[in-house]
Amino acid sequence: MKTSGSHIMLLDKRKVGKFEITLDGLEFAFPVEQLKEIKSLNHQGYSYKEIAKIVKRNKYEVIIALLHICRKGELVGPMGGYKK
């Protein structure tokens, strides 16, 4: 593997051999309004599993959305939620 100028690791298939595509089958694009809703639900204490049901997305896509929100420097609550 090597790092490009943007610090993204590029796979050198000649050196790695067998490899697996991770997160295959997940959608990484989110409407801005849906990201806002996910963030709001997270701040209200909903777990990522509950949020997934509410916004009708795969639970792993919700985790990706929360990771994206966090990477932008915004606060994200516990993934497991905290509302009773």
Secondary structure as GFF3:
##gff-version 3
##sequence-region A 1 84
A	DSSP	beta_strand	2	3	.	.	.	ID=ss1
A	DSSP	beta_strand	9	10	.	.	.	ID=ss2
A	DSSP	alpha_helix	13	16	.	.	.	ID=ss3
A	DSSP	alpha_helix	32	43	.	.	.	ID=ss4
A	DSSP	alpha_helix	48	55	.	.	.	ID=ss5
A	DSSP	alpha_helix	59	71	.	.	.	ID=ss6
###
